Amino acid sequence: MDPAMLPPWTLVVLVFVVAFFYASVGFGGASGYLAAMGLFALSTDMMASTALTLNIIVAGMAFWAYVRAGHFRARLLWPFLLTSVPMAFVGGYIDVSDLLYRTLLYLALAYLGVRLLLFDGVDESQSGAIRASWLWMLLSGAAIGLLSGMLGLGGGIFLSPLIVLSGWGKAKEAAASSAGFIIVNSVSSIVGRLLGGNFVFGAFGLALLPVGLAGGWLGSRWGAEKLSGPSMRRLLGAVLLLGVVQYFWVQFR
């Protein structure tokens, strides 16, 4: 079946599922929305703009749920924001070609999928004992911000594995930080796109907002109160890799 001929309700279901599962681990879901919208005949600007808008809503609910549950640590958020915000603005202002956009997007998704799927986790009792250097956090924030702005991602999906793999914080602390990171960088990226004339939203995006709202609310409550991290990371990794496989199957079949 031609992906462009898929019924519209397919995208509605996919957005709800993505919002639910991504919000449960503190993500906004932009990478998942992009993979889902990649199944349809949509422009890259519309895909990125819609994903960023959904990101703000879903990550906002995740951030609220994790803060309310007592998992937020400010020192795991604001140092990254110092450099990521201006770089996300720059990235959102850059108008990349369709081929370059999709290549960067799916390479990033493949890398993240493998990392999330194969990551075995760390000892939660030891997480947070390692203090990150300021230079490393600032450089990491800048790199994540630039890439996120270019790809239409919020950046939390890069930040959360970094925090956990480095032993800087526990899984749910990383989720809280990632959600806050996603909100700020998504707003910055949207501003950059607006100034660059690359923000395309309209009725299509508006129709998906209630779907993302419902999925994000349910998922964030589940994640903050009941979810165990390792199994969900593996599930997210599998979802990302399936999106990559689908993209290349469509391109080269």
N, C-alpha and C positions, 0 to 999 in steps of 0.2 A: 504493500500500500504506500502511495506517495504521502510523506509526512505532512505536506501542505493540505491534504484532503482529510486529515483527522478531524472528527467533530469537535466543536468548541468546548463541550463539556469535559473532554479529555484534559484540556489545559486547566480547567477549574479544579478538577480532582487532583491533578498533579501539584498545583499551587497550594492547595489545602494540605496535602500530605507533606510537602516540603516545608511549609510554614510550621506545621506541628512538630516534626522531628528536629528541624534545625533550631527552633526556639527552645526545645527541651535541653539543648546543650549550649545555649547562649548565643547562637548564630542567628543572623537575620535571614539567611537562606538565599542570598543573591546568586551564588553559584548554581544552586538547584533550580531557581527560577529561570536562569539563563539556559541551562540544559533542557528544561521543559519547553521554553519558548523556541529553542533551536529546532524543535520538531515542526514548527510552523513557518510560514512564509512571512517573516517579520524583519524589519530593518534593524541593523545593529544599534542605531541610536534609540529606537523604540524599546528594544530589549534591555539595553543598559539603563535607560531612564526609568522604566517600569520596575526593574529589579532593585534599583536604588531606593525608589519610593516605598516599595514593599519592605525593603530592608529596615527602613526607619521605623515603620509600624511594628513589625514583628520583633525586631531587636529591642524596641522600647518596652514591649510587654515582657520580654525575657529579662531585661535589666531590672525592671520593677519587681518581678517575682524573685530574682536572686538576691537583690538588696533586702527585700522584705524578709527573706529567709536567713539573713545574716551572713551572706557569703562574699560581700563586696569588700575589697581592700584597695584603697585609693592609690597606694604606691605601685600597684600593678597596672595602673591605667594612665595617670597623667604624664609620666615621663615619655611614654610612647606617643601621646597626643601632641607633645610639643613640636615634633618634627613631622608627624604623619599628616596633620591637618593641612599645613601649607603644601605638602607634596601631593596630597590627594586632590587639592585644588588645581595644581599644575597638571596632574594626570588627567583630571576631568576636562581640562581645557584643550588637551591634545586630541586632535581628530585623526585617529589611526585608520588605515585602510581596512576594508572588510576582511581581506585575507589575513592580514597581520593580526587584526582583532581576534578572529576565530582561532588562529594558530596559538596566540598567547593564552587565550582563554582555556582551550582544551589541553594544552601542555600543563597549565597550572592545575586544572582539575585532575589530570592524570597523576601528577606528583602528589597532590593532597590526598587523592583516593588511596594510593599505595601507602602513604604514611599513616593515614587513619586506620586502614585495614590491618596493617602489620604491626602497629604500635601495641606493645604488650602492657603498657601502663607502668607506673612507678609506685613506690611505697608511699601511700598518702601520709603516713606519720612523719616522713622525712621531707615531704614537699613544703617549700617555703623556707627551708633552712638555708638555702643558697641565695645570697644577695647578688643581684645583677649589677654589673658596672654601668655607670651612667652613659659612657660612650657607646657601649653595645646596645643599650636600650634606645638611645637617640638615633643611632644608625639603623637599627632594626625598624624603628617607627618610620623613618624617612623612606626606606625601601618598600615597606608594606604600603605606605600611603600612596606613593607614586604608582605602583602596580595596581592597586585597588582603584584609583581614579581612572586609569586607562581602561581597565577591564569592566568597570561598573560594579565592583564588589565593595563591600563594607570593610574588608580587611580582617575581621575577627577570625575568619577561618584560617588565616595565616598566624595570627597572634596567639590563639588558644593553644595549638600544639607547641609553639615556641615556649610559652610559659610552663607548660606541664613537662615537656621533654627536658627543659633546662633545670627543673626542680625549683622554680621560683615561686610556685604556688600550687595548691590543690586543684583538682579538676573543676570543682564548682566555683572556686575563686577565679579560675581562668575563664569560666563561662560568664561570670558577672563582669569581669574586665572586658572580655571580648564584646559583650552586648553594648556596653558603654562606648567602646572604641568604634563599633560599627555605626552607631547612631551619629556620632560627631563626624566621622569620615564620610559617611553617606551624604550628610548635609553639605559638607565641603565640596564633595564631588558634584553634587547637583548644582551648586552655585557656579562651579567652574563650567559645567555644561551649559547652563543658562547664558553665561557671558560669552561662551564660545559658539552659541547657536546650535548646540548639539542635544538639547533636551527636548524629547518628543514623548508626550504622554497621552493626553486626550481621553476619549471615552473608553478605549481599550483598557488603559491602566486603571481608570476609575472603577470599571466593572470587576476588577480583580481585588480591589482593596478590601471589601467585606470578607472575601474568601481568606485572604491573608490574615485579617483581623481575627477571624474565628479560629483558624489553625494555630496562630501564634499564641492566643490566649490559652487554649487547651494545652498546647505543648509546653509552654513556659511553666504552667502550674505543675504539670507532671514531672518535668525535669528538676525543678527546684525542690520538690517535696519527695519524689519517689525514685527518680532515675539513678541507676548505677552507670558510671562513665564508660568503662571498657567496652561493654556490649554495644552501646550506642555509637561509639566512635567507629567500631567495625562496620556497623550498619551504614553509617554515613559514608564511609570509605567505599563500600560496595555500591551505594547509590551514585556517587560521583563517577566511579569507573564504568558503571552501566551507561551513564550519560555520554561518556567519552566514546565507548564502543558504539553506541547508537549513532553518534555524529559521524564517525569514520565509516560505519557501514552504509549510511546514507550517501556519503561523499564518493565512496569508491566501489559500491556494488555494481 
